[in-house]
Amino acid sequence: MTRADALRADGFLGGRLTITQPVVGYRAGADAVMLAAACPAKSGESVLELGCGAGVALLCLGARVDDLQLTGLELQPGYADLARQNAKTNGLPATIIEGDLTHMPAALRSHSFDHVIANPPYFASGTIAPDAGRGTARHEDVPLSLWIECGLRRLQPGGWLTLIHRAERLAEILANLGARAGEITILPVSARTGREAGRVIVLARKGARTPPRLLFPFIMHEKPSHLTDGEDLSAEAHAVLRQGVALNLRDR
């Protein structure tokens, strides 16, 4: 990952962002862009991403909303370096801190944020990818409950936690939010009309008590099956992934 030939430049938001990522290893994609689109941050507010990787979600959010205070926490040194490089390349000031969320760095323990976003590793079991970067990013060494706990701890009262995860983990997410957060909005994400949701985006407000809302599914692809090699994004997915349009979960 440190060799020049092991990296490649990927375009995001229709080319508004150029993000350097490893050719072999974990590369962020649509899930990171969807996470950024779901965060209800406003200009002047502060955002922390837990496990920011190469910075895709954090920088997509910074590209959409002006004047955010962006901070990323990343365990893997190589990815933390890429996130710093990507922030500089795209002209988006961001503080990237290398560290472990299970032993929160001192630079973060004394700070709270308006928003925390996270795309925790999806796989709690199974074969770990042979590439160390990909394996760490995708395999759940730290329990999902601890990701949620750390996110809530870093939020100001009334701050917003935004997560994207596999749909089958929704019950676990809600159980771990417990009574500590409310105004929970759940957006199922389905690949195509008629398919079960593969992902959920969950937005929750620290300290709130309002009952949860389950939204109509977000459909990623227009056609009932993939018939050609061309892109067949739905109109809404195209707006989010290519144009940087916000999901606005609270108004859906």
PyMOL commands that set and color helices and strands:
alter all, ss='L'
color gray80, all
select helices_A, chain A and resi 4-6+30-38+56-64+77-89+106-109+132-138+144-153+167-180+235-243+249-251
alter helices_A, ss='H'
color red, helices_A
select strands_A, chain A and resi 7-12+17-22+46-50+69-74+94-98+113-118+155-166+181-190+197-206+213-214+218-219
alter strands_A, ss='S'
color yellow, strands_A
deselect
rebuild
show_as cartoon
